[in-house]
């Protein structure tokens, strides 16, 4: 099929969602229980990058930006990811701590959306994770001034080799510009595909009495 024909037929690309539904009676009171169950199933299903999530932030002009990062930890305190603290997303979060996450588990016909606010991780938490990474990933963190403009890939590769030579012996120190965030979650939305586009959507919103659960129209 030519590119022109493909573009003309995009509107007709669709499939039926048949894997099953999501019913209110089956929902746990705590959304963390359902999220843990779903991400466990995503891992067991062999999905590529099951912990990949779209992270949306907003710049001071109100322009939204999105990018994919990996979820590195989840517990009762929230969700954790790591990044260069000089990156574009970190600068956005410095002025607006609100964040949105999205987990697209297409093969399972599921999506999860998360809303919340970030707080910076402690140095101890960051150091512990940084030194658990593969050595080349640690060097990569030093080599990349994330979101800055570079003239060519060779500049990045040259910096990587320079840093690798510098730290060829001993432990690689934590860069002062590298850190992480914990998202304090106030909203979960779970989406399960359904036949005839009658998808199941449930939103959990945190209030003083716990989690309020509502069904949303698809």
ABEGO torsion letter per residue (X at the ends): XBAAAAAAAAAABBBBBAAEBBBAAABBABAAAAAAAAAAAAAAAGBBGAABBBBBBBBAAGBBBBBBBBBABBBAAEBBBBBBAABAAAAAAAABABBBBBBBBAAAGBBBBBBBBBBBBBAAAAAAAAAABBAAAAAAAAABBBGBBBABAAAAAAAAAAAAAAAABEBBBBBAABBBBBBBBABBBBBBBBBGGBBBBBBBBBBAAEBBBBBBBX
